[in-house]
Amino acid sequence: MASPIEDRLDLAIRQVGSVILGKERAIRLALSCLLARGHLLIEDLPGMGKTTLAHALAHSLGLHYQRIQFTSDLLPADILGAAVYERQRETFVFHPGPIFAQLILADEINRATPKTQSALLEAMEEGQVTIEGETRPLPEPFFVIATQNPAYQIGTFPLPESQLDRFLMRIELGYPDAQAERALLEGEDRREVLARLPVAMTPAQLQEAQARVNGVHVAPPLLDYVQALLGFSRQSNRFRGGLSPRAGLGLLRAARAWALLHRRAHVLPEDVQAVLTAVVSHRLHPGEDSLEQSSAELVHQLLTAVALPA
């Protein structure tokens, strides 16, 4: 018998899917990322629904939502907040920035300078920010969805590898298929559909689901498989640098979350494969033997080179 949490997760997927048509896999990956307590990077062309996906997730999950539009003149204080002197009180009073929300949309994050991008590092890693020597906790749950335009577009700054590594997953939405696009063209404005969505689960129920992810069983042969993937990425000349232990831990968390979304109490090799591209594509770099290959091709090589557990 399914638990209420599983039913609510299914409801959230259906609700977000009624707004973002024909993208159930991307929606499941995004929700898996949240359940695994990670952060999500969506890289795609403008107009693909990146912002709408973030807004729909926040709405369905009952999360306090803030959107930060990243531009070249954005400063760290515009994100974190600042202490302002108030004459009447004769003291400095801290005014929190938009980072103090449960779900942050960092829109077009690569249009801001590296200095401003780095303002998110502590928040994403530790769930807190340090401002003028004082550490302030962020709300729980805390989740960053960042959107990124392709690097070839004018006015973008590449994300440093340390910033990229803070994102558990990177996904693309891509163009809708013909059937979904026809439904979009014939249907009502997506913002009107979004405004009518009920809350599928509360933040407390979401935290309960996140706690359940840790209880999803991973058998020793499955751990061997993950270690083999990590080891091959480090030893092969096809990759530069290989995958870090952080990447391995993230891969396991994401696979557990994917299994939970599919109502399983244990992880299968298929769960690891389902999330592998999203988890490692932004962490793998071509080596001497693969200089002209894309990240998708690198992940495919990794998958085909490592045998499945018996």
Residue frames as qw, qx, qy, qz and C-alpha x, y, z in Angstrom:
[[0.000, 0.889, 0.458, 0.000, 0.00, 0.00, 0.00],
 [0.424, 0.495, -0.023, 0.758, 1.45, 3.35, -1.04],
 [0.330, -0.460, -0.441, 0.697, 2.18, 5.92, 1.63],
 [0.143, 0.918, 0.326, -0.174, 0.60, 9.41, 1.54],
 [0.235, -0.716, 0.345, 0.559, 4.05, 10.86, 0.83],
 [0.358, -0.017, 0.770, 0.528, 4.39, 8.80, -2.35],
 [0.244, 0.704, 0.658, 0.107, 0.89, 9.84, -3.42],
 [0.035, -0.930, -0.100, 0.351, 1.72, 13.50, -2.87],
 [0.313, -0.476, 0.552, 0.609, 4.96, 13.20, -4.85],
 [0.330, 0.313, 0.790, 0.410, 2.99, 11.70, -7.74],
 [0.114, 0.869, 0.471, -0.098, 0.47, 14.54, -7.46],
 [0.184, -0.800, 0.186, 0.540, 3.26, 17.12, -7.57],
 [0.341, -0.159, 0.710, 0.595, 4.69, 15.52, -10.73],
 [0.248, 0.577, 0.737, 0.251, 1.27, 15.55, -12.40],
 [0.010, -0.915, -0.285, 0.284, 0.62, 19.15, -11.43],
 [0.211, -0.660, 0.387, 0.609, 3.96, 20.45, -12.69],
 [0.337, 0.055, 0.804, 0.486, 3.45, 18.34, -15.81],
 [0.241, 0.757, 0.607, 0.002, 0.16, 20.15, -16.49],
 [0.001, -0.933, 0.052, 0.356, 2.19, 23.37, -16.79],
 [0.029, -0.621, 0.685, 0.379, 5.41, 22.07, -18.42],
 [0.888, 0.262, 0.143, -0.351, 3.94, 19.82, -21.10],
 [0.890, 0.413, -0.190, 0.042, 5.73, 16.75, -22.42],
 [0.297, 0.648, -0.565, 0.416, 8.69, 16.98, -20.01],
 [0.837, -0.499, -0.075, -0.211, 7.94, 14.37, -17.34],
 [0.865, 0.019, -0.232, 0.445, 11.52, 13.07, -17.26],
 [0.280, 0.469, -0.212, 0.810, 12.94, 16.56, -16.67],
 [0.514, -0.610, 0.023, -0.602, 10.33, 17.16, -13.96],
 [0.933, -0.321, -0.159, 0.021, 11.22, 13.88, -12.25],
 [0.693, 0.211, -0.252, 0.642, 14.92, 14.76, -12.39],
 [0.027, -0.582, 0.149, -0.799, 14.24, 18.19, -10.90],
 [0.720, -0.544, 0.000, -0.431, 12.15, 16.71, -8.08],
 [0.930, -0.092, -0.235, 0.269, 14.76, 13.99, -7.49],
 [0.434, 0.425, -0.265, 0.749, 17.37, 16.73, -7.13],
 [0.351, -0.590, 0.142, -0.713, 15.25, 18.46, -4.49],
 [0.902, -0.370, -0.110, -0.192, 14.54, 15.22, -2.63],
 [0.859, 0.061, -0.225, 0.457, 18.30, 14.53, -2.59],
 [0.373, -0.849, -0.086, 0.363, 18.87, 17.95, -0.96],
 [0.569, -0.007, 0.341, 0.748, 20.76, 19.17, -4.01],
 [0.177, 0.698, 0.031, -0.693, 20.64, 22.23, -6.24],
 [0.665, 0.447, 0.574, 0.171, 19.65, 22.30, -9.90],
 [0.045, -0.512, 0.342, 0.787, 21.17, 24.01, -12.93],
 [0.632, 0.562, 0.532, -0.032, 18.99, 24.26, -16.05],
 [0.173, -0.461, 0.435, 0.754, 20.92, 25.17, -19.19],
 [0.441, 0.500, 0.713, 0.218, 18.91, 25.93, -22.29],
 [0.158, 0.326, 0.330, 0.872, 17.89, 28.57, -24.79],
 [0.227, 0.117, 0.336, -0.906, 15.54, 31.39, -23.67],
 [0.611, 0.099, -0.157, -0.770, 11.84, 30.57, -23.83],
 [0.482, 0.093, -0.863, -0.125, 12.07, 26.86, -23.06],
 [0.698, -0.532, -0.335, -0.342, 10.20, 27.01, -19.73],
 [0.541, 0.126, -0.605, 0.571, 13.12, 27.10, -17.28],
 [0.123, -0.205, 0.365, -0.900, 11.61, 29.84, -15.12],
 [0.708, -0.195, -0.189, -0.652, 8.13, 28.33, -15.34],
 [0.777, -0.051, -0.622, 0.088, 9.44, 24.96, -14.12],
 [0.304, 0.092, -0.586, 0.746, 11.01, 26.58, -11.04],
 [0.361, -0.167, 0.154, -0.904, 7.84, 28.53, -10.29],
 [0.783, -0.138, -0.400, -0.457, 5.62, 25.46, -10.74],
 [0.650, -0.024, -0.684, 0.331, 7.78, 23.38, -8.36],
 [0.072, 0.106, -0.476, 0.870, 7.70, 26.11, -5.71],
 [0.542, -0.152, -0.058, -0.824, 3.93, 26.46, -6.06],
 [0.810, -0.101, -0.511, -0.268, 3.18, 22.73, -5.92],
 [0.662, -0.063, -0.612, 0.428, 5.50, 22.14, -2.96],
 [0.398, -0.861, -0.311, -0.064, 4.28, 25.13, -0.94],
 [0.678, -0.186, -0.094, 0.705, 7.74, 26.73, -0.79],
 [0.043, -0.913, -0.062, 0.401, 8.48, 30.40, -0.19],
 [0.724, 0.373, 0.344, 0.468, 9.86, 31.48, -3.56],
 [0.065, -0.863, 0.100, 0.491, 12.17, 34.31, -4.62],
 [0.761, 0.509, 0.216, 0.339, 13.46, 35.10, -8.08],
 [0.324, -0.736, 0.221, 0.553, 16.80, 36.87, -8.49],
 [0.691, 0.711, 0.096, 0.088, 17.52, 38.22, -11.96],
 [0.665, -0.413, 0.245, 0.572, 21.28, 38.00, -12.46],
 [0.455, 0.877, 0.061, 0.140, 22.80, 40.85, -14.47],
 [0.688, 0.346, -0.234, 0.593, 26.33, 42.14, -14.98],
 [0.011, 0.566, -0.268, 0.780, 25.84, 44.94, -12.40],
 [0.777, -0.526, -0.249, -0.240, 24.33, 42.73, -9.67],
 [0.068, 0.613, -0.631, 0.470, 26.31, 42.87, -6.40],
 [0.400, -0.073, -0.884, 0.233, 26.63, 40.22, -3.65],
 [0.098, 0.143, 0.545, -0.820, 24.73, 42.50, -1.23],
 [0.538, 0.082, -0.237, -0.805, 21.79, 42.50, -3.65],
 [0.678, -0.039, -0.707, -0.195, 21.52, 38.75, -3.02],
 [0.503, -0.125, -0.730, 0.445, 22.54, 38.36, 0.61],
 [0.335, -0.874, -0.339, -0.094, 21.31, 41.62, 2.13],
 [0.425, 0.380, -0.283, 0.771, 23.14, 44.30, 4.09],
 [0.358, -0.591, -0.508, 0.514, 23.19, 46.17, 7.38],
 [0.140, 0.653, 0.252, 0.701, 21.77, 49.67, 6.99],
 [0.212, -0.108, -0.484, 0.842, 22.19, 52.46, 9.55],
 [0.198, -0.718, -0.584, -0.322, 18.85, 53.64, 10.89],
 [0.122, 0.448, -0.244, 0.851, 19.05, 57.11, 12.38],
 [0.602, -0.537, -0.070, -0.588, 16.01, 56.72, 14.64],
 [0.933, -0.327, -0.145, 0.027, 17.44, 53.60, 16.30],
 [0.062, -0.873, 0.483, -0.040, 21.02, 54.89, 16.10],
 [0.592, -0.310, 0.739, 0.085, 22.21, 51.46, 15.08],
 [0.274, 0.300, -0.734, -0.544, 22.74, 49.24, 12.05],
 [0.737, 0.130, 0.487, -0.449, 19.79, 47.00, 11.19],
 [0.227, -0.159, 0.866, 0.417, 20.21, 43.99, 8.91],
 [0.659, 0.408, 0.044, -0.630, 17.90, 43.90, 5.89],
 [0.636, -0.072, 0.751, 0.161, 17.83, 40.34, 4.50],
 [0.235, 0.385, -0.552, -0.701, 18.22, 39.83, 0.77],
 [0.803, 0.144, -0.184, -0.548, 16.18, 37.50, -1.43],
 [0.411, 0.298, -0.858, 0.076, 18.47, 34.56, -0.56],
 [0.202, -0.046, 0.780, -0.590, 16.37, 34.10, 2.60],
 [0.758, 0.139, -0.056, -0.635, 13.70, 31.97, 0.93],
 [0.783, -0.137, 0.601, -0.086, 13.11, 28.23, 0.58],
 [0.726, 0.336, 0.479, 0.360, 13.38, 28.09, -3.20],
 [0.067, -0.734, 0.202, 0.645, 15.63, 30.56, -5.02],
 [0.737, 0.560, 0.313, 0.210, 15.49, 31.02, -8.77],
 [0.323, -0.610, 0.314, 0.652, 18.89, 32.38, -9.85],
 [0.666, 0.661, 0.340, -0.057, 17.74, 33.43, -13.29],
 [0.620, 0.727, -0.111, 0.275, 20.43, 33.64, -15.99],
 [0.693, -0.672, 0.080, 0.249, 23.15, 33.09, -13.40],
 [0.719, -0.039, 0.276, 0.637, 25.94, 33.28, -15.97],
 [0.247, 0.796, 0.210, 0.512, 25.11, 36.89, -16.82],
 [0.429, -0.898, 0.086, -0.052, 26.56, 38.00, -13.47],
 [0.276, 0.728, -0.594, 0.203, 30.25, 38.38, -12.71],
 [0.689, 0.013, -0.693, 0.210, 32.14, 35.55, -10.98],
 [0.067, 0.172, -0.561, 0.807, 32.30, 37.67, -7.79],
 [0.583, -0.101, 0.119, -0.797, 28.51, 37.84, -7.62],
 [0.812, 0.032, -0.526, -0.251, 28.12, 34.16, -8.57],
 [0.480, 0.146, -0.743, 0.443, 30.38, 33.23, -5.66],
 [0.334, -0.293, 0.354, -0.823, 27.96, 34.87, -3.22],
 [0.851, -0.112, -0.161, -0.488, 25.88, 31.68, -3.52],
 [0.553, 0.310, -0.761, 0.139, 28.68, 29.25, -2.62],
 [0.031, -0.149, 0.774, -0.615, 28.30, 29.21, 1.18],
 [0.626, 0.056, 0.216, -0.747, 24.51, 29.25, 0.94],
 [0.818, 0.231, -0.385, -0.360, 24.42, 26.24, -1.39],
 [0.536, 0.271, -0.763, 0.238, 26.99, 24.22, 0.51],
 [0.230, -0.018, -0.751, 0.619, 26.12, 24.93, 4.14],
 [0.248, -0.676, -0.662, -0.208, 22.59, 26.40, 4.18],
 [0.359, -0.794, -0.229, 0.433, 23.83, 29.62, 5.76],
 [0.453, 0.720, 0.024, 0.526, 25.40, 32.93, 4.83],
 [0.558, -0.467, -0.220, 0.650, 28.03, 34.98, 6.63],
 [0.197, 0.803, 0.233, 0.512, 27.48, 38.72, 6.39],
 [0.041, -0.786, 0.275, -0.553, 29.75, 41.23, 8.13],
 [0.106, 0.380, -0.812, 0.430, 31.13, 38.51, 10.38],
 [0.550, -0.028, 0.579, -0.601, 27.77, 37.12, 11.49],
 [0.080, -0.002, -0.941, -0.329, 26.50, 33.73, 10.33],
 [0.559, 0.135, 0.237, -0.783, 22.79, 33.59, 9.54],
 [0.374, 0.098, 0.919, 0.080, 20.93, 30.31, 8.83],
 [0.323, 0.064, -0.481, -0.813, 18.74, 30.01, 5.75],
 [0.753, -0.027, 0.228, -0.617, 15.20, 28.58, 5.77],
 [0.144, -0.154, 0.970, 0.124, 14.65, 24.85, 5.45],
 [0.815, 0.063, 0.362, 0.448, 14.28, 23.23, 3.06],
 [0.032, 0.811, -0.221, -0.541, 16.64, 25.39, 0.96],
 [0.713, 0.273, 0.575, 0.293, 16.88, 24.79, -2.77],
 [0.051, 0.654, -0.268, -0.706, 18.54, 26.78, -5.58],
 [0.693, 0.469, 0.508, 0.206, 17.41, 26.45, -9.16],
 [0.112, -0.637, 0.284, 0.708, 19.71, 28.37, -11.49],
 [0.731, 0.610, 0.305, 0.022, 19.07, 28.93, -15.17],
 [0.374, -0.536, 0.444, 0.613, 21.91, 29.42, -17.60],
 [0.639, 0.709, -0.039, -0.296, 22.01, 30.53, -21.20],
 [0.917, 0.207, 0.082, 0.332, 24.39, 28.75, -23.59],
 [0.542, -0.552, 0.108, 0.624, 27.95, 30.05, -23.27],
 [0.431, 0.214, 0.453, 0.751, 28.06, 31.24, -26.87],
 [0.001, 0.865, 0.452, 0.217, 25.41, 33.90, -26.20],
 [0.272, 0.567, -0.159, 0.761, 26.59, 37.50, -25.76],
 [0.307, -0.630, 0.220, -0.679, 27.10, 38.82, -22.24],
 [0.914, -0.355, -0.153, -0.121, 27.70, 35.56, -20.36],
 [0.067, -0.695, 0.677, -0.233, 30.42, 34.67, -17.87],
 [0.702, 0.045, -0.709, -0.056, 31.39, 30.99, -17.52],
 [0.735, -0.624, 0.050, -0.259, 30.58, 29.44, -14.14],
 [0.016, 0.628, -0.759, 0.173, 33.75, 28.51, -12.22],
 [0.592, 0.021, -0.802, -0.077, 34.18, 24.79, -11.63],
 [0.101, -0.047, -0.755, 0.647, 33.80, 25.32, -7.87],
 [0.460, 0.154, 0.189, -0.854, 30.37, 26.87, -8.53],
 [0.658, 0.148, -0.557, -0.484, 29.34, 24.17, -11.02],
 [0.396, 0.068, -0.892, 0.208, 30.24, 21.48, -8.50],
 [0.224, 0.041, 0.585, -0.778, 27.70, 22.88, -6.02],
 [0.692, 0.160, -0.111, -0.695, 24.91, 21.87, -8.38],
 [0.627, -0.100, 0.765, -0.112, 23.90, 18.26, -7.90],
 [0.589, 0.405, 0.669, 0.202, 22.32, 18.15, -11.37],
 [0.124, 0.442, -0.273, -0.845, 22.41, 19.97, -14.66],
 [0.484, 0.407, 0.774, 0.032, 19.52, 19.34, -17.04],
 [0.086, 0.112, -0.393, -0.909, 18.10, 20.68, -20.31],
 [0.549, 0.378, 0.511, -0.543, 14.43, 20.99, -21.24],
 [0.229, -0.013, 0.769, 0.596, 14.80, 21.20, -25.01],
 [0.391, 0.017, -0.317, -0.864, 12.05, 21.80, -27.55],
 [0.647, 0.074, 0.582, -0.487, 8.67, 20.16, -26.86],
 [0.293, 0.114, 0.876, 0.365, 7.52, 17.34, -29.12],
 [0.123, -0.217, -0.505, -0.826, 4.88, 18.10, -31.73],
 [0.406, -0.564, -0.701, -0.163, 1.94, 16.94, -29.60],
 [0.418, -0.564, -0.408, 0.583, 3.00, 18.96, -26.55],
 [0.165, -0.154, 0.154, 0.962, 3.72, 22.04, -28.64],
 [0.210, -0.391, -0.618, -0.649, 0.29, 21.83, -30.28],
 [0.443, -0.641, -0.614, 0.126, -1.32, 21.65, -26.83],
 [0.350, -0.418, -0.165, 0.822, 0.67, 24.74, -25.82],
 [0.029, 0.053, 0.383, 0.922, -0.42, 26.64, -28.92],
 [0.354, -0.455, -0.639, -0.510, -4.08, 25.71, -28.50],
 [0.509, -0.521, -0.623, 0.285, -4.22, 26.00, -24.70],
 [0.196, -0.962, -0.139, -0.130, -4.40, 28.89, -22.27],
 [0.180, 0.788, -0.443, 0.388, -1.51, 30.92, -20.96],
 [0.695, -0.015, -0.650, 0.307, 0.78, 28.80, -18.76],
 [0.067, 0.213, -0.469, 0.855, 0.76, 31.52, -16.09],
 [0.626, -0.230, -0.013, -0.745, -2.99, 31.15, -15.70],
 [0.864, -0.075, -0.492, -0.078, -2.65, 27.37, -15.36],
 [0.489, 0.168, -0.593, 0.618, 0.13, 27.88, -12.81],
 [0.213, -0.313, 0.285, -0.880, -1.94, 30.29, -10.73],
 [0.783, -0.224, -0.126, -0.566, -4.67, 27.66, -10.27],
 [0.646, 0.142, -0.732, 0.162, -2.37, 24.88, -9.04],
 [0.697, -0.677, -0.018, -0.235, -3.18, 23.71, -5.51],
 [0.110, -0.676, 0.703, -0.190, -0.40, 22.88, -3.07],
 [0.818, 0.091, -0.543, -0.163, 0.44, 19.18, -3.50],
 [0.779, -0.302, -0.433, 0.338, 2.51, 18.86, -0.31],
 [0.290, -0.956, 0.027, -0.048, 3.70, 21.09, 2.51],
 [0.266, 0.739, -0.567, 0.248, 7.35, 21.94, 3.25],
 [0.535, -0.433, 0.649, -0.324, 7.14, 19.64, 6.29],
 [0.918, 0.189, 0.319, -0.139, 5.97, 16.75, 4.11],
 [0.634, 0.709, -0.289, 0.109, 8.74, 17.53, 1.64],
 [0.080, -0.677, 0.671, -0.293, 11.29, 17.30, 4.45],
 [0.785, -0.155, 0.541, -0.262, 9.77, 13.96, 5.47],
 [0.881, 0.470, 0.053, -0.020, 10.25, 12.74, 1.89],
 [0.332, 0.775, -0.494, 0.213, 13.85, 13.99, 1.91],
 [0.437, -0.509, 0.681, -0.295, 14.46, 12.02, 5.12],
 [0.906, 0.109, 0.362, -0.191, 13.03, 8.89, 3.50],
 [0.647, 0.688, -0.330, -0.012, 15.57, 9.14, 0.68],
 [0.044, -0.649, 0.723, -0.230, 18.33, 8.27, 3.15],
 [0.655, -0.161, 0.669, -0.313, 16.52, 5.04, 4.00],
 [0.841, 0.456, -0.122, -0.266, 16.41, 3.72, 0.44],
 [0.812, -0.357, 0.426, 0.178, 18.64, 0.63, 0.44],
 [0.467, 0.741, -0.458, -0.152, 21.80, 0.40, -1.65],
 [0.984, -0.130, 0.103, 0.059, 23.21, -3.13, -1.95],
 [0.522, -0.587, 0.435, 0.440, 27.00, -3.75, -1.95],
 [0.592, 0.231, 0.579, 0.510, 27.07, -4.73, -5.69],
 [0.210, 0.899, 0.323, 0.210, 25.43, -1.40, -6.49],
 [0.327, -0.894, 0.200, 0.233, 28.13, 0.41, -4.47],
 [0.645, -0.192, 0.548, 0.497, 30.71, -1.56, -6.47],
 [0.466, 0.621, 0.502, 0.379, 29.09, -0.27, -9.67],
 [0.026, -0.996, -0.082, -0.035, 29.23, 3.36, -8.52],
 [0.508, -0.691, 0.383, 0.342, 32.85, 2.96, -7.48],
 [0.657, 0.121, 0.571, 0.477, 33.67, 1.42, -10.85],
 [0.309, 0.850, 0.333, 0.267, 32.13, 4.42, -12.62],
 [0.241, -0.955, 0.143, 0.096, 34.16, 6.81, -10.47],
 [0.654, -0.434, 0.490, 0.380, 37.35, 4.79, -10.91],
 [0.637, 0.390, 0.499, 0.439, 37.07, 4.56, -14.69],
 [0.177, 0.954, 0.170, 0.172, 36.54, 8.33, -14.98],
 [0.364, -0.871, 0.296, 0.145, 39.78, 8.89, -13.05],
 [0.657, -0.314, 0.597, 0.338, 41.93, 6.33, -14.84],
 [0.643, 0.503, 0.503, 0.284, 40.88, 6.72, -18.47],
 [0.317, -0.174, 0.233, 0.903, 42.58, 9.19, -20.82],
 [0.034, 0.585, 0.636, 0.503, 39.12, 10.01, -22.15],
 [0.330, -0.880, -0.316, -0.126, 38.52, 12.25, -19.11],
 [0.329, 0.494, -0.359, 0.720, 40.49, 15.03, -17.49],
 [0.220, -0.404, 0.457, -0.761, 40.50, 14.89, -13.71],
 [0.355, -0.206, -0.912, 0.000, 37.73, 12.34, -13.23],
 [0.486, -0.651, -0.341, -0.473, 34.80, 12.42, -10.82],
 [0.017, -0.471, 0.581, -0.664, 35.31, 13.52, -7.22],
 [0.142, -0.201, -0.909, 0.336, 34.05, 11.77, -4.07],
 [0.286, 0.323, 0.317, -0.845, 31.42, 14.56, -3.86],
 [0.511, 0.229, -0.483, -0.674, 30.18, 13.48, -7.29],
 [0.366, -0.020, -0.930, -0.030, 29.94, 9.86, -6.11],
 [0.025, 0.284, 0.727, -0.625, 27.95, 10.83, -3.02],
 [0.385, 0.340, 0.016, -0.858, 25.67, 13.00, -5.12],
 [0.450, 0.145, -0.737, -0.484, 25.12, 10.19, -7.61],
 [0.231, -0.174, -0.933, 0.212, 24.03, 7.85, -4.82],
 [0.162, 0.360, 0.493, -0.775, 21.67, 10.43, -3.29],
 [0.435, 0.313, -0.272, -0.799, 20.13, 11.16, -6.67],
 [0.409, 0.041, -0.869, -0.276, 19.69, 7.45, -7.45],
 [0.069, -0.265, -0.843, 0.463, 18.00, 6.91, -4.06],
 [0.291, 0.393, 0.232, -0.841, 15.63, 9.81, -4.76],
 [0.443, 0.236, -0.574, -0.647, 14.85, 8.48, -8.25],
 [0.289, -0.098, -0.952, 0.011, 14.05, 5.07, -6.75],
 [0.078, 0.343, 0.657, -0.667, 11.76, 6.68, -4.16],
 [0.392, 0.347, -0.106, -0.846, 9.88, 8.55, -6.89],
 [0.567, 0.143, -0.679, -0.444, 9.29, 5.17, -8.53],
 [0.789, -0.370, 0.098, -0.481, 7.98, 3.70, -5.27],
 [0.863, 0.118, -0.454, 0.189, 10.94, 1.43, -4.56],
 [0.605, -0.784, 0.136, -0.030, 12.74, 0.91, -1.25],
 [0.725, -0.323, 0.412, 0.448, 16.00, -0.13, -2.95],
 [0.208, 0.760, -0.334, -0.518, 18.21, 1.23, -5.72],
 [0.879, 0.288, 0.359, 0.128, 18.56, -0.57, -9.05],
 [0.512, -0.155, 0.384, 0.753, 21.38, -0.10, -11.58],
 [0.209, 0.620, 0.552, 0.517, 18.75, 1.52, -13.82],
 [0.248, -0.925, -0.262, 0.113, 18.26, 4.24, -11.19],
 [0.494, -0.550, 0.254, 0.624, 21.96, 5.11, -11.29],
 [0.394, 0.166, 0.588, 0.687, 21.89, 5.19, -15.09],
 [0.067, 0.803, 0.555, 0.208, 18.75, 7.32, -15.13],
 [0.228, -0.960, -0.081, 0.143, 20.37, 10.15, -13.15],
 [0.747, -0.216, 0.198, 0.596, 23.98, 9.72, -14.29],
 [0.410, 0.506, 0.291, 0.701, 23.94, 12.24, -17.14],
 [0.207, -0.889, -0.194, -0.360, 22.28, 14.93, -15.02],
 [0.678, -0.716, 0.035, 0.163, 24.72, 14.39, -12.13],
 [0.699, -0.354, 0.323, 0.530, 28.05, 14.07, -13.94],
 [0.588, 0.632, 0.320, 0.391, 27.77, 15.84, -17.32],
 [0.049, 0.957, -0.074, 0.278, 28.89, 19.19, -15.85],
 [0.595, -0.703, 0.386, 0.057, 31.69, 17.50, -13.89],
 [0.829, 0.042, 0.433, 0.351, 33.30, 15.51, -16.70],
 [0.178, 0.854, -0.267, -0.409, 35.86, 17.20, -18.95],
 [0.905, 0.419, -0.072, 0.021, 37.35, 15.68, -22.12],
 [0.635, -0.561, 0.398, 0.350, 40.85, 14.27, -21.85],
 [0.100, -0.526, 0.608, 0.587, 43.53, 13.83, -24.48],
 [0.174, 0.082, 0.923, 0.335, 41.58, 11.11, -26.29],
 [0.077, 0.650, 0.755, 0.029, 38.21, 12.93, -26.32],
 [0.178, -0.275, -0.069, 0.942, 38.90, 16.62, -26.95],
 [0.217, -0.045, -0.424, -0.878, 36.16, 17.05, -29.55],
 [0.310, -0.370, -0.866, -0.131, 33.43, 15.15, -27.72],
 [0.376, -0.563, -0.076, -0.732, 30.39, 16.64, -26.01],
 [0.312, -0.326, 0.687, -0.570, 29.46, 16.01, -22.38],
 [0.865, 0.074, 0.162, -0.469, 26.66, 13.66, -23.50],
 [0.801, 0.411, -0.435, -0.003, 29.15, 11.60, -25.50],
 [0.135, 0.489, -0.731, 0.456, 31.51, 11.46, -22.51],
 [0.597, -0.182, 0.528, -0.576, 28.75, 10.15, -20.26],
 [0.914, 0.249, -0.092, -0.308, 27.80, 7.55, -22.89],
 [0.567, 0.487, -0.635, 0.196, 31.41, 6.35, -23.00],
 [0.188, -0.382, 0.708, -0.563, 31.43, 6.04, -19.22],
 [0.786, -0.004, 0.302, -0.539, 28.23, 4.01, -19.26],
 [0.897, 0.347, -0.221, -0.162, 29.35, 1.63, -21.97],
 [0.405, 0.561, -0.665, 0.282, 32.82, 1.11, -20.50],
 [0.215, -0.284, 0.754, -0.553, 31.67, -0.04, -17.05],
 [0.381, -0.166, -0.873, -0.255, 29.82, -3.33, -16.76],
 [0.610, -0.483, -0.067, -0.625, 26.58, -3.61, -14.85],
 [0.315, -0.389, 0.783, -0.370, 26.70, -5.49, -11.53],
 [0.332, -0.005, -0.913, -0.239, 25.90, -9.18, -11.80]]
